[in-house]
Amino acid sequence: MGVAGLGAASRQILPQIARIPELELTAGADIRPAALEEFQAKYRGKAYDSVQALCESGAIDAVWIATPNVFHAEHTVIAAQCGKHVIVEKPMAVTLAEADQMIAAAERNGVKLVQGHSKIYSPAIQKIREVVLSGRLGRVIQIDTWNSNDWLQRPRLESELDTRIGGGVCFRQGPHQADIVRYLGGGQVKSVRAKTGRADKNFATEGDYTAFLEFEDGTPATMVFNAYGYFNIAELT
Amino acid sequence: MGVAGLGAASRQILPQIARIPELELTAGADIRPAALEEFQAKYRGKAYDSVQALCESGAIDAVWIATPNVFHAEHTVIAAQCGKHVIVEKPMAVTLAEADQMIAAAERNGVKLVQGHSKIYSPAIQKIREVVLSGRLGRVIQIDTWNSNDWLQRPRLESELDTRIGGGVCFRQGPHQADIVRYLGGGQVKSVRAKTGRADKNFATEGDYTAFLEFEDGTPATMVFNAYGYFNIAELT
């Protein structure tokens, strides 16, 4: 397996990949020479200065795409065209059109395309899923989640605060919440109605959203996120 | 003031009306002779065996309509046609067409028509409203409320469990939650998307709902109700 993008996301992912016996971490790609040097020293994989070169190298069967959000689509399509399976960090893409292109490229080239979600593996979510699957409380009637924290007030990269390149809470935090709701609902979402907000004038990006979802089986779900730091919802748990 | 319907709702309202100095409780109406006798003995008002007779009697300027839900529209229209102001218990009506008829009758006859909501007067809601109006936390960004209790499992009248005549949580509890959200939002609701559920096979009426509202100023709100008794949300407070 290779890793495209050796920045913040990879720093969390690489140590995990390295310790899975079934996986061999063989290569990495980045445009920053220092990042490649560090990668080679630490993981002894081959280093490439572009995703194209990584995917054409023959050094990998699959690639973990952890480049900046705005490049997820382009790099996924490159990997698929090279016949590489793809795990892509959230958000999948910055536009719906890009997401469609990624799916089409994966299907056309017969490779698997997986979203690299992480929050559903937390013990609490796993336990809820276990109860859901057991059926001992019956079927799921409603799924509702609130997340309120200081995401927008903490130090952030510029790219995290620019909606056009996949910044703001909708792109950065929304995928986590959506994945949890979807995982617990156990199906595909049929419809979404939502409202996003930019209530902090210091940031030209979304700091809140409110969404109403309906699953294919009719189960309703709501997702609420507020990142202005007025209240940390963890205080309730 | 007169009170139409001397049943369960009135039992909570009458003592309150009787102790307001600006109000004189002069008459009541019910179809049950025993209820009328009790009313006369306790409040010394005149007793009428129909809302029509009450409204035509000249004994009142306004009427509090606390008859069964399915009669709210009919009785409101009668009162309006007799030139009486109306306070009507929740739910306003059982169909949207009925609600429209009530509003038209009030406007045509130049009387005031008020919904007799009660929950917004609780100290907690009053305090939240006070904070909202003060503006010291800025404008309202999102309004979200969950209510989970055992409403459907507690002993209930048959009329409370028949949706056609205004039973189920949508008619019985929804108005409370909607009124609170509206009171805190401070405006009119522009759009609603919602899903109701009948997840307890023992009852042929709604036991849950999930709603997404948007106020005229764009503020989103969600309302979630679950009355199956799996969890009492008061445990969180």
Interface residues (C-beta under 8 A of the other chain):
Chain A: L137 G138 R139 I141 Q142 D144 W146 R193 K195 G197 A199 D208 T210 A211 F212 E214 G218 P220 A221 T222 V224 N226 Y228 Y230 L236
Chain B: L137 G138 R139 I141 Q142 D144 W146 R193 K195 G197 A199 D208 T210 A211 F212 E214 G218 P220 A221 T222 V224 N226 Y228 Y230 L236
